[in-house]
Every structure is written in structure tokens, then in C-alpha cells.
């Protein structure tokens, strides 16, 4: 019988209205990708069931929403850079 090795791949918590996500340095990109895709898969399944639509329709809507959310996160985290990199007239 092989030894069971358990590791924390990520830890998410809220403090007031802020979400804090900690990803240990030992978490690989492959592990993180699996966790994220599994969470999104679960969210799409629930969304499809709650809205009585197909999985493929729910996935299409989620892809668009995820792209917008990731873009907003980038803009918020790089707002200072964007203000100073605007072209001058």
C-alpha cells in the first residue's frame, strides 16, 4: 500500500468584503489548473441546472463572464500602470 500525501493547493477566505487567496509555492501550475477548471465545471453545472439550459449554453455564457472578470481583475491590479501609460495628446 502506498503512502498518502496530502498538501494544501490553495486557501481562500474572506475578511470583511475582501477575498484573500493564498497559493503555496509548492502548488504546480498543473495542480492549480485542475482545481480552477474543476471549480468552474461545478459552477457551470449548477448554473445550467438552475436556469434549465444545456451545459454547452451555460459554458458559453460562463466563458464570456470569466473573460470579463479576469480582465477587470487585471485592470484593478494594474490601475496605477494604466494611468501613467496613457498616450499624451
Kinemage of the C-alpha trace (Angstrom):
@kinemage 1
@onewidth
@group {chain A} dominant
@subgroup {mainchain}
@vectorlist {calphas} color= white
{ca unk a 1} P 0.000 0.000 0.000
{ca unk a 2} L 1.383 3.415 -0.921
{ca unk a 3} L 1.716 6.324 1.459
{ca unk a 4} L -0.965 9.033 1.257
{ca unk a 5} L 0.492 12.509 0.880
{ca unk a 6} L -1.809 15.463 1.480
{ca unk a 7} L -0.936 19.058 0.599
{ca unk a 8} L -2.902 22.282 0.528
{ca unk a 9} L -3.059 23.527 -3.060
{ca unk a 10} L -4.787 26.805 -2.247
{ca unk a 11} L -6.580 28.519 0.589
{ca unk a 12} L -9.341 31.082 0.072
{ca unk a 13} L -11.043 33.119 2.786
{ca unk a 14} L -12.903 36.375 3.237
{ca unk a 15} L -12.117 39.167 5.637
{ca unk a 16} L -14.977 41.642 5.695
{ca unk a 17} L -15.650 42.227 1.973
{ca unk a 18} L -12.170 41.239 0.776
{ca unk a 19} L -11.314 37.815 -0.612
{ca unk a 20} L -7.816 36.563 0.123
{ca unk a 21} L -6.372 33.652 -1.847
{ca unk a 22} L -3.117 32.028 -0.809
{ca unk a 23} L -1.400 29.661 -3.253
{ca unk a 24} L 1.616 27.929 -1.696
{ca unk a 25} L 4.854 27.989 -3.717
{ca unk a 26} L 4.722 24.195 -3.838
{ca unk a 27} L 1.500 24.206 -5.899
{ca unk a 28} L 2.246 23.441 -9.536
{ca unk a 29} L 0.568 25.129 -12.488
{ca unk a 30} L -0.945 21.783 -13.436
{ca unk a 31} L -2.464 21.312 -9.968
{ca unk a 32} L -3.823 24.842 -9.881
{ca unk a 33} L -5.241 24.496 -13.383
{ca unk a 34} L -7.059 21.313 -12.367
{ca unk a 35} L -8.528 22.945 -9.247
{ca unk a 36} L -9.696 26.032 -11.133
{ca unk a 37} L -11.184 24.056 -14.029
{ca unk a 38} L -12.952 21.699 -11.615
{ca unk a 39} L -14.498 24.631 -9.738
{ca unk a 40} L -15.622 26.253 -12.992
{ca unk a 41} L -17.047 22.925 -14.195
{ca unk a 42} L -19.099 22.656 -10.994
{ca unk a 43} L -20.299 26.254 -11.336
{ca unk a 44} L -21.382 25.674 -14.961
{ca unk a 45} L -23.300 22.510 -13.992
{ca unk a 46} L -25.170 24.342 -11.221
{ca unk a 47} L -25.863 27.365 -13.479
{ca unk a 48} L -27.224 25.130 -16.254
{ca unk a 49} L -29.481 23.229 -13.856
{ca unk a 50} L -30.788 26.359 -12.119
{ca unk a 51} L -31.547 28.086 -15.426
{ca unk a 52} L -32.824 24.995 -17.245
{ca unk a 53} L -30.327 25.367 -20.100
{ca unk a 54} L -27.850 22.977 -21.670
{ca unk a 55} L -24.341 22.546 -20.364
{ca unk a 56} L -22.941 23.945 -23.642
{ca unk a 57} L -25.096 27.104 -23.421
{ca unk a 58} L -24.072 27.619 -19.787
{ca unk a 59} L -20.413 27.068 -20.698
{ca unk a 60} L -20.607 29.662 -23.483
{ca unk a 61} L -22.081 32.226 -21.081
{ca unk a 62} L -19.506 31.391 -18.415
{ca unk a 63} L -16.580 31.731 -20.856
{ca unk a 64} L -17.662 35.286 -21.647
{ca unk a 65} L -18.227 36.137 -17.976
{ca unk a 66} L -14.862 34.673 -16.937
{ca unk a 67} L -13.008 36.638 -19.628
{ca unk a 68} L -14.666 39.859 -18.427
{ca unk a 69} L -13.952 39.085 -14.753
{ca unk a 70} L -10.277 38.280 -15.412
{ca unk a 71} L -9.939 41.499 -17.423
{ca unk a 72} L -11.434 43.509 -14.537
{ca unk a 73} L -9.044 41.876 -12.073
{ca unk a 74} L -6.094 42.762 -14.296
{ca unk a 75} L -7.291 46.359 -14.652
{ca unk a 76} L -7.767 46.728 -10.883
{ca unk a 77} L -4.332 45.309 -10.081
{ca unk a 78} L -2.616 47.419 -12.757
{ca unk a 79} L -4.653 50.623 -12.437
{ca unk a 80} L -1.585 52.646 -11.449
{ca unk a 81} L 0.298 51.477 -14.547
{ca unk a 82} L -2.644 52.255 -16.831
{ca unk a 83} L -2.976 55.820 -15.550
{ca unk a 84} L 0.686 56.526 -16.261
{ca unk a 85} L 0.867 54.729 -19.611
{ca unk a 86} L -1.886 56.635 -21.405
{ca unk a 87} L -0.731 58.270 -24.631
{ca unk a 88} L -0.299 62.023 -24.420
{ca unk a 89} L -2.243 64.262 -26.774
